[in-house]
């Protein structure tokens, strides 16, 4: 490519902007902006309250989850204890009933 | 006619400052095309330009109450559009750098997963189809220009603003704006010559 060809090519590139048309943004853009605006329009104080309420609700939910988990754990322990007591009872009964000497005289 | 325009502009500003939602729509309809096209001229990507247009309008609506009328309203809003566009380019460059580093450390075989591929460049729907390829080369070189030259060149050659408008938006004299555009064009010529020289060498 000689100097004049290079010049022509460069000019062609610079001319590529000629006839450029204005473009319209999408119709949905205004609604997007208004949604964004509504967020900003909530006063800072109100926004603080919203975050405060959200934090309180989150804490309540977490406490509830923990207490539910603890409750199910203690319930499990109770049922285990009942089973253990029952088995002890059966064992004692069987000891008395089957293993002890028969003191009754059949004669 | 000019004074009528001024009166309606003042009225509109007053209504906007009072937070009248109807006048937000009116203001948006009046300026959406120009703001969108300024952003498009700098970013050359429809989605990015829409994001910047949104940011510009939110910024305008938020700070219109502080507008004192020292500059013309259009000058003020176009200045916001230019600043937001340049900020967007800077943050995008920073993200790109981070993505490049991430790609080095996080091995991904899938090409579509690579962060770098998420940046789609140079899509200006207003450019004629036959000029598309050449304009891609040009925009790549425009982006490498010094900031002031780039702003002046884009506003004048892509958004077709006069030297006077460019000078007001940039806060410089008309002759400085003219000189910036002249230097930008000369720089672009040099860069393009270098580009084609390199291309020729590569082909040989």
HADDOCK unambig.tbl for C-alpha pairs under 7 A between the chains (distance, minus, plus):
assign (segid A and resid 6 and name CA) (segid B and resid 193 and name CA) 6.39 0.50 0.50
assign (segid A and resid 10 and name CA) (segid B and resid 189 and name CA) 6.23 0.50 0.50
assign (segid A and resid 10 and name CA) (segid B and resid 192 and name CA) 5.99 0.50 0.50
assign (segid A and resid 10 and name CA) (segid B and resid 193 and name CA) 6.53 0.50 0.50
assign (segid A and resid 13 and name CA) (segid B and resid 134 and name CA) 5.21 0.50 0.50
assign (segid A and resid 13 and name CA) (segid B and resid 135 and name CA) 6.46 0.50 0.50
assign (segid A and resid 13 and name CA) (segid B and resid 138 and name CA) 6.22 0.50 0.50
assign (segid A and resid 14 and name CA) (segid B and resid 138 and name CA) 6.88 0.50 0.50
assign (segid A and resid 16 and name CA) (segid B and resid 131 and name CA) 5.13 0.50 0.50
assign (segid A and resid 16 and name CA) (segid B and resid 134 and name CA) 6.11 0.50 0.50
assign (segid A and resid 16 and name CA) (segid B and resid 135 and name CA) 5.49 0.50 0.50
assign (segid A and resid 17 and name CA) (segid B and resid 127 and name CA) 6.99 0.50 0.50
assign (segid A and resid 17 and name CA) (segid B and resid 135 and name CA) 6.68 0.50 0.50
assign (segid A and resid 17 and name CA) (segid B and resid 158 and name CA) 6.66 0.50 0.50
assign (segid A and resid 20 and name CA) (segid B and resid 126 and name CA) 5.30 0.50 0.50
assign (segid A and resid 20 and name CA) (segid B and resid 127 and name CA) 4.84 0.50 0.50
assign (segid A and resid 20 and name CA) (segid B and resid 128 and name CA) 6.61 0.50 0.50
assign (segid A and resid 21 and name CA) (segid B and resid 126 and name CA) 4.42 0.50 0.50
assign (segid A and resid 21 and name CA) (segid B and resid 127 and name CA) 6.48 0.50 0.50
assign (segid A and resid 22 and name CA) (segid B and resid 37 and name CA) 6.42 0.50 0.50
assign (segid A and resid 22 and name CA) (segid B and resid 126 and name CA) 5.96 0.50 0.50
assign (segid A and resid 23 and name CA) (segid B and resid 33 and name CA) 6.71 0.50 0.50
assign (segid A and resid 23 and name CA) (segid B and resid 37 and name CA) 6.49 0.50 0.50
assign (segid A and resid 23 and name CA) (segid B and resid 126 and name CA) 5.90 0.50 0.50
assign (segid A and resid 24 and name CA) (segid B and resid 33 and name CA) 5.49 0.50 0.50
assign (segid A and resid 25 and name CA) (segid B and resid 33 and name CA) 6.78 0.50 0.50
assign (segid A and resid 25 and name CA) (segid B and resid 36 and name CA) 6.43 0.50 0.50
assign (segid A and resid 25 and name CA) (segid B and resid 50 and name CA) 6.74 0.50 0.50
assign (segid A and resid 33 and name CA) (segid B and resid 54 and name CA) 5.60 0.50 0.50
assign (segid A and resid 33 and name CA) (segid B and resid 58 and name CA) 6.50 0.50 0.50
assign (segid A and resid 37 and name CA) (segid B and resid 58 and name CA) 6.19 0.50 0.50
